[in-house]
Amino acid sequence: MPPSEKQTLVGVILTKTPTGQQNVKYTARVVNRIKGNVGAVGSTFEFNTPSTGAACGVSYTIGKMEFLMGSSRGENTIRICNTLIPRTFENWVYLLTRGRNSYIRNCRCKVLEEGDALTPRSCKLSNSSKECYRKTAICRRAQGGTCEWKNDEQCS
């Protein structure tokens, strides 16, 4: 089986098509390429997601611009579990720029659930404030190459 390729982009959702009882196929117009082989700006990007949140599926609104992050192992797939979606202006700037504190420079930082072994390249996600972190914070690289939360002050 080929290795999984990570993909990150901003796109406008164009279509939504059920593909059986358990999956949905979306088509999005690429607005900004961030990472991976997602096509040129202006092209379309197709991806699948499970049809329910219980299976880590995502539901998107047609016509809305969305941050899309997933992987590809033969076909593009997006799942919401363990994915932090930007909700604030500051977090969008973080994702779409290329400076010292940008996503491009920090994408190797991983978000871990409680119970996972903490590493220098990770940020721990607390079960008690998980929703706050998902809405406001981003795991980023700090001095010395370790990772830490940014914009997490209200989540403690």
Order of alpha helices (4+ residues) and beta strands (2+ residues): beta-beta-beta-beta-beta-alpha-alpha-beta-beta-alpha-beta-beta
